[in-house]
Amino acid sequence: METTLDVRGMTCSHCERAVEGALQELEGVIGVEVNLGTNRVDVTYDEAQVTVKDMQKAVEDQGYEIVM
């Protein structure tokens, strides 16, 4: 599966790495591509192992907001 997350609060490359790292730590996440310019994060994942809600919590735990 693939999904795109709209993440608010990313302002620099550190933010980009924090979001990417948090998502990559989740079991079932296969790939993460963060676009700082558009505040969008494309995630490829195995829906049997991880949910979008899990991804949202991981990003929010880093201090960023996901807009649904």
C-alpha positions in Angstrom: 0.0 0.0 0.0 1.0 3.6 -0.4 -0.3 6.7 1.3 0.6 10.4 1.4 0.6 12.2 4.8 0.2 16.0 5.0 2.6 16.9 7.8 2.5 20.4 9.4 5.4 21.9 11.3 8.4 20.7 9.3 10.7 23.6 8.6 14.2 22.2 8.1 16.2 19.2 7.2 16.3 18.1 10.9 12.5 18.0 10.8 12.6 16.0 7.6 15.0 13.4 9.2 12.9 13.2 12.4 9.7 12.4 10.5 11.5 10.0 8.2 13.2 8.2 11.1 10.1 7.9 13.1 8.2 6.3 10.2 11.1 4.0 9.2 11.2 2.6 12.8 7.6 1.2 12.4 7.5 -2.4 11.5 5.8 -2.8 8.1 7.0 0.5 6.7 8.8 -0.3 3.5 9.8 3.2 2.2 9.5 6.9 3.2 10.0 9.9 1.0 9.7 13.3 2.7 9.1 16.5 0.6 9.9 19.4 2.8 8.7 21.9 0.2 5.2 20.5 0.0 5.0 19.2 3.6 4.0 15.8 2.2 5.4 12.4 3.1 4.8 9.4 0.8 4.9 6.1 2.7 4.9 2.6 1.2 3.9 0.0 3.8 2.5 -3.4 4.5 -1.1 -2.9 5.7 -1.0 -6.2 7.5 1.7 -4.8 9.9 1.1 -1.1 10.2 -1.8 1.3 10.0 -2.1 5.0 9.0 -3.1 5.6 12.6 0.2 4.1 13.7 2.1 6.4 11.3 0.1 9.4 12.6 1.0 8.6 16.2 4.7 8.2 15.3 4.8 11.6 13.5 2.9 13.3 16.3 5.2 11.9 18.9 8.0 13.8 17.1 6.0 17.1 17.6 4.5 17.4 14.2 0.8 17.4 13.1 -0.8 15.4 10.4 -3.7 17.0 8.6 -6.3 14.6 7.4 
